[in-house]
Amino acid sequence: MTMTDTAFTGPGPLGGREWGAFIDGQFVPVDDRETFEVVEPSTARPLARVVSADAAVVNRAVHSARLALPAWRELSGGQGQAG
């Protein structure tokens, strides 16, 4: 998996990194996009920073998911889990 290398202030369990958009099974950088902090609700501790996707990024992810759906639909429950 690839992710941006921008450091994040906070020792979150997701590596304290800034994550790109998750598209087609991998994290992809999204240039010049704002990010926001994701926190653990029960502790309010920071987990990570993620990209704030615009419509073009969302459309790219939806298109990728639609292309993957027919093959994914044929998998058994155990095979269809992310891993």
PyMOL commands that set and color helices and strands:
alter all, ss='L'
color gray80, all
select helices_A, chain A and resi 55-73
alter helices_A, ss='H'
color red, helices_A
select strands_A, chain A and resi 18-19+21-23+26-28+35-39+46-51
alter strands_A, ss='S'
color yellow, strands_A
deselect
rebuild
show_as cartoon
